[in-house]
Amino acid sequence: MGSYNSQYESYYRNLGNKRKSYGGYSYGGTSSFGKSKSSFDGNFLMKRLMQDLIGVFAMLIIVMGCKLVVTPATTTVYNYSKDMVNKSYDYTKIVGSVKNFKISEAQKKIMDLIEEIKIDIGGGKTIKDKIMQDFNIPAAGIITSEFGYREDPFTKQKKFHEGVDIDLKEGTEVKCPSSGKVKECGEDAELGKYILIDHGSGIETKYGHLSELLVKKDDKVEKGQTLAKSGNTGKSTAPHLHFELLYMGENKNPEEYFNFSSAK
């Protein structure tokens, strides 16, 4: 999910303007993602702790009442409570589950849920549906390096790979997956010659290690238009296309949104 990115303020504001009542809750307005992670975690944990303590206290009163007022119903509740307290639990499994809990996975599920709620309220498609249905792959080829942590081919250190590498011969045409606007283009030490396309709705795609750029900054581009030719510029061990997908400034795994299987 990542932290709030100010350059997408207008997109968040548009969501807020569509605010409607949903199941008794008001959806939209100020985003809680603007708060720092430490503030969010601290408030959440404190509220959760208070709720749990109040729940335990209420349960204690109920159990004590059941012991004092003896009826068939209260006896059943009291005996059940005793069985639950005396029951043996495999705490090693519980501790293991907590240790294996991944914040990033929880964040992804929350973001997906927010998208679903937004669609229920305003109609239309989720971002994932939009990309899978309306976007094409930029070039057909075998993926030689996937999204996520990997060993850097130059430093041999573990490093996060923000996109996927598609095996292409030098000079292969790189197509625009959907209409948009060239947000950035140029050359740097890591990606070599690169292009960043803004497709609207917070969706962006980036292309690296290109040999030739065929568009310039602020150009409007159409789906299927040739943006560049693949190459071996920047930190690259062989000709290929480095392809990134970003949503609201955060890198996503392109293989979860694009169908590369037909090219393998």
C-alpha positions in Angstrom: 0.0 0.0 0.0 2.8 2.3 0.8 2.8 5.8 2.2 0.7 8.7 0.9 2.2 10.2 -2.2 1.4 13.9 -2.6 1.6 13.9 -6.4 -1.6 11.8 -6.4 -3.4 14.2 -4.2 -5.9 15.1 -7.0 -6.8 11.4 -7.5 -7.5 10.9 -3.8 -9.5 14.1 -3.8 -11.7 12.8 -6.6 -12.4 9.7 -4.6 -13.4 11.9 -1.7 -15.8 13.9 -3.9 -17.7 10.7 -4.6 -18.3 10.1 -0.9 -21.5 8.3 -0.2 -23.0 6.5 2.8 -22.0 2.8 2.7 -23.4 0.4 5.2 -23.7 3.1 7.9 -20.2 4.4 7.3 -19.1 7.4 5.3 -16.5 6.5 2.7 -14.1 9.1 1.4 -12.8 12.4 2.8 -9.4 12.6 4.6 -7.3 9.5 4.0 -5.8 7.7 7.0 -2.9 6.7 4.8 -1.5 10.3 5.3 -0.7 9.5 8.9 2.7 8.1 9.8 3.0 4.4 10.2 4.1 4.6 13.8 1.1 6.8 14.7 -1.3 4.5 12.9 0.1 1.4 14.6 0.2 3.0 18.1 -3.4 4.3 17.9 -4.6 1.0 16.5 -2.9 -1.2 19.1 -4.0 1.0 22.0 -7.7 1.0 20.8 -7.5 -2.8 20.2 -6.0 -3.4 23.7 -8.8 -1.3 25.4 -11.4 -3.2 23.4 -10.0 -6.6 24.5 -9.7 -5.5 28.1 -13.3 -4.3 28.2 -14.4 -7.6 26.6 -12.5 -9.7 29.1 -14.0 -7.7 32.0 -17.5 -8.0 30.6 -17.0 -11.8 30.2 -15.7 -12.1 33.8 -18.9 -10.4 35.1 -21.1 -12.7 33.1 -19.3 -15.8 34.4 -19.5 -14.6 38.0 -23.2 -14.0 37.5 -23.7 -17.4 36.1 -22.0 -18.9 39.2 -24.2 -16.9 41.6 -27.5 -17.4 39.8 -27.8 -21.1 39.4 -30.2 -22.2 36.6 -29.8 -24.8 33.9 -28.9 -22.0 31.4 -26.3 -20.3 33.6 -24.8 -23.6 34.6 -24.3 -24.5 31.0 -22.6 -21.1 30.3 -20.4 -21.5 33.4 -19.3 -25.0 32.6 -18.6 -24.0 29.0 -16.4 -21.1 30.2 -14.5 -23.4 32.5 -13.9 -25.8 29.6 -12.6 -23.0 27.4 -10.2 -21.7 30.1 -8.9 -25.2 30.9 -8.6 -26.3 27.3 -5.0 -26.8 26.1 -3.9 -24.8 23.1 -0.9 -25.3 20.9 0.6 -21.9 21.5 3.7 -22.7 19.4 1.4 -22.6 16.3 -0.2 -19.3 17.4 3.3 -17.8 18.0 4.4 -19.1 14.6 1.4 -17.6 12.9 2.2 -14.2 14.4 5.9 -14.4 13.4 5.0 -15.3 9.8 2.5 -12.5 9.6 3.5 -10.2 6.7 2.6 -6.5 6.9 3.0 -6.2 3.1 0.4 -8.9 2.4 -2.1 -7.3 4.9 -1.5 -4.0 3.2 -2.2 -5.5 -0.2 -5.5 -7.1 1.0 -6.6 -3.8 2.6 -5.8 -1.9 -0.7 -7.8 -4.5 -2.7 -10.7 -4.2 -0.3 -10.7 -0.4 -0.6 -10.8 -0.8 -4.4 -13.8 -3.2 -4.2 -15.7 -0.8 -1.9 -14.9 2.1 -4.3 -16.3 0.1 -7.2 -19.4 -0.9 -5.2 -20.1 2.8 -4.5 -19.1 4.5 -7.7 -19.4 1.6 -10.2 -16.8 0.8 -12.9 -13.8 -1.5 -12.7 -11.1 -2.2 -10.1 -7.6 -1.2 -11.1 -6.6 -4.8 -11.5 -9.6 -5.5 -13.8 -8.9 -2.3 -15.8 -5.3 -3.3 -16.4 -6.0 -7.0 -17.2 -8.8 -6.1 -19.6 -7.6 -2.8 -21.2 -3.8 -3.1 -21.3 -1.5 -5.2 -23.5 2.0 -6.4 -22.8 4.7 -4.0 -24.2 6.6 -6.8 -25.9 6.4 -10.6 -26.2 9.3 -12.5 -24.6 10.4 -14.8 -21.8 10.7 -13.3 -18.3 14.2 -13.8 -17.2 14.1 -12.0 -13.9 10.9 -11.6 -11.7 9.6 -8.9 -9.4 10.9 -9.0 -5.9 14.1 -9.6 -4.0 17.0 -11.1 -6.0 20.8 -11.2 -6.1 22.1 -8.1 -7.9 24.1 -9.3 -10.9 26.7 -6.6 -10.3 27.1 -6.3 -6.5 25.9 -9.9 -5.6 23.9 -8.3 -2.8 20.2 -9.0 -2.1 18.3 -6.2 -3.7 14.6 -5.5 -4.6 13.8 -5.8 -8.3 11.0 -3.3 -9.0 9.8 -4.8 -12.2 10.4 -7.8 -14.5 13.0 -8.3 -17.2 11.8 -9.5 -20.6 14.3 -11.2 -22.8 14.4 -9.3 -26.2 16.8 -8.9 -29.0 18.4 -5.5 -29.2 16.2 -3.2 -31.4 12.9 -4.9 -30.7 9.9 -2.5 -30.7 8.5 -1.7 -27.3 4.7 -0.9 -27.6 2.6 1.3 -25.4 0.2 -1.0 -23.4 -2.5 1.7 -23.2 -3.0 5.4 -24.0 -1.4 8.0 -21.8 1.2 10.7 -21.6 5.0 10.6 -21.4 5.7 11.7 -17.8 9.5 11.3 -17.9 12.2 10.0 -20.3 15.9 10.2 -20.5 18.9 8.3 -19.3 20.4 7.3 -16.0 23.2 5.1 -14.7 20.9 2.3 -13.5 18.2 2.0 -16.2 20.1 3.5 -19.0 17.7 5.0 -21.5 14.2 4.9 -20.0 10.6 6.1 -20.4 7.8 6.6 -17.8 4.2 6.7 -19.0 1.3 8.1 -17.0 -1.9 6.2 -18.0 -4.2 8.1 -15.6 -6.1 6.8 -12.6 -2.8 6.5 -10.8 -1.5 3.9 -13.2 2.1 4.3 -14.6 4.5 2.0 -16.6 8.2 2.3 -16.9 10.6 0.9 -19.5 14.4 0.6 -19.1 17.7 -0.4 -20.8 16.3 1.0 -24.1 18.6 1.5 -27.1 16.4 4.3 -28.7 13.7 6.6 -27.5 10.9 7.4 -30.1 8.9 9.7 -27.9 9.7 12.8 -25.7 8.4 14.2 -22.5 4.8 15.4 -22.5 4.0 13.5 -25.7 0.5 11.9 -25.8 0.8 8.2 -26.7 -1.8 5.7 -27.9 -2.3 2.0 -27.2 0.0 0.0 -29.5 2.2 2.9 -30.5 5.9 2.2 -30.6 7.6 4.0 -27.7 11.2 2.8 -28.1 13.5 0.0 -29.1 14.9 -2.4 -26.6 18.6 -2.4 -25.8 21.4 -3.0 -23.3 22.0 0.5 -21.8 22.7 1.3 -18.2 23.5 -1.6 -15.7 22.6 -4.5 -17.9 24.3 -7.8 -18.6 22.5 -8.6 -21.9 19.9 -7.0 -24.2 16.4 -7.1 -22.5 13.5 -4.8 -21.5 13.1 -3.8 -17.9 9.3 -3.3 -17.3 7.7 -1.8 -14.3 4.0 -1.3 -13.3 3.2 1.4 -10.7 -0.1 2.3 -9.0 -0.3 5.4 -6.9 3.5 5.6 -7.0 4.0 2.1 -5.6 5.6 -0.7 -7.7 3.3 -3.7 -8.4 4.2 -7.2 -9.7 3.4 -7.0 -13.5 2.8 -10.7 -13.6 -0.2 -10.3 -11.4 -1.8 -7.9 -13.9 -0.4 -8.8 -17.4 -0.6 -12.1 -19.2 2.9 -12.9 -20.2 2.2 -16.7 -20.5 1.4 -16.5 -24.2 4.9 -15.3 -24.9 6.6 -18.1 -23.1 
